[in-house]
């Protein structure tokens, strides 16, 4: 597929869609699935532990997005 992308907008868009889909899915599985379960394990998997885990994992995910978004919005080569 990599050789077909050059000069072919349809294949390039398909490849981009696949990459975005798998990247987003992997990120959600890692942050929401794995980290939430580990955070709930610390609290004995009680209802409160899940709610605190949701808050903690959401803060971690949001912080990561803010940091990455800030870096990507700046001109390459300039310090953040």
C-alpha positions in Angstrom: 0.0 0.0 0.0 2.9 2.4 0.7 4.0 2.4 -2.9 0.4 3.2 -4.1 -0.1 6.3 -1.9 2.0 8.7 -4.0 -0.2 10.5 -6.4 -3.3 8.6 -5.4 -5.5 10.6 -3.1 -8.1 7.9 -2.6 -5.5 5.4 -1.3 -3.8 8.1 0.8 -7.1 8.9 2.5 -7.8 5.2 3.1 -4.4 4.8 4.7 -4.8 7.9 6.8 -8.2 6.6 8.0 -6.8 3.3 8.9 -3.9 4.8 10.8 -6.1 7.3 12.7 -8.6 4.5 13.6 -6.0 2.1 15.0 -4.1 4.8 16.8 -7.3 6.1 18.5 -8.5 2.6 19.3 -5.1 1.7 20.8 -5.0 4.8 22.9 -8.5 4.3 24.3 -7.7 0.6 25.2 -4.5 1.7 26.9 -5.8 4.6 28.8 -9.4 3.7 29.5 -9.2 0.0 29.7 -5.9 -0.9 31.2 -5.3 2.1 33.4 -8.8 2.3 34.7 -8.8 -1.3 35.7 -5.4 -0.9 37.4 -6.6 2.2 39.3 -9.8 0.3 40.4 -7.6 -2.6 41.5 -5.8 -0.3 43.9 -9.1 0.6 45.5 -10.3 -3.0 45.7 -12.6 -2.5 42.7 -15.2 -0.8 44.7 -17.7 1.7 43.1 -15.7 4.6 44.6 -12.4 3.2 43.2 -13.9 3.1 39.7 -15.1 6.7 40.0 -11.7 7.9 41.3 -10.1 5.8 38.5 -12.2 7.5 35.9 -11.2 10.9 37.2 -7.5 10.0 37.4 -7.4 8.4 34.0 -9.3 11.3 32.4 -6.8 13.7 33.9 -3.9 11.7 32.6 -5.4 11.4 29.1 -6.3 15.1 29.0 -2.8 16.1 30.1 -1.2 13.9 27.4 -3.4 15.5 24.8 -2.7 19.0 25.9 1.0 18.4 26.0 1.1 16.7 22.6 -1.3 19.2 21.1 0.9 22.1 22.3 4.0 20.5 20.8 2.3 19.8 17.4 0.9 23.3 17.2 4.3 25.0 17.4 6.7 25.6 14.5 9.1 22.5 14.3 12.5 23.2 15.8 11.4 25.9 18.2 11.3 25.1 22.0 7.8 24.4 23.5 
